[in-house]
Amino acid sequence: MIIKKGTQVRIITGKDRGKTGEILEIDRKQKRVKIKSINMIKKHLKPTKENKGGIISKENFIHISNIKDIDLKKKEKKETRSK
């Protein structure tokens, strides 16, 4: 499977199974990806001069084996042939 930033993928296992999203970040060394609005975690930040602090929600990494590529071009071809 070719993995690039911005590719649409579907989650096939885990708590977010069945959801789709766009790849935001790739960690090729650990074979993990960050997907938009998937695997959300709460992070506690200390207040500093720059930011207010508090609890924020952010995406966490998910392993490459738990995702499946959604090829929109192939999907469109299948739909046109079946009609």
C-alpha positions, 0 to 999 in steps of 0.5 A, spaced: 500 500 500 502 506 498 502 511 503 502 519 502 500 525 506 493 527 504 491 520 502 484 518 504 484 511 508 479 507 512 480 504 519 479 496 519 480 495 526 480 498 533 475 503 537 475 507 530 473 501 526 469 503 519 471 511 520 475 514 514 479 520 514 485 523 511 493 522 513 496 528 516 503 525 518 507 519 517 512 516 522 516 511 517 521 508 522 515 506 527 510 504 521 505 509 524 500 514 521 496 520 524 489 521 521 484 527 521 479 526 527 481 519 528 484 516 535 483 522 539 486 523 546 486 528 551 492 532 553 494 536 559 498 542 558 501 547 563 500 554 562 506 558 559 506 565 557 505 563 550 499 559 551 493 558 556 494 551 558 488 546 560 486 540 556 486 539 549 484 533 544 489 531 539 490 525 534 494 520 536 498 515 531 495 509 529 499 503 526 499 502 518 496 495 519 490 498 521 488 502 515 486 500 508 487 505 502 480 508 499 482 509 492 476 513 489 478 513 482 477 505 482 470 506 486 468 511 481 469 506 475 466 500 478 459 504 479 459 506 472 460 499 469 454 496 474 449 501 471 
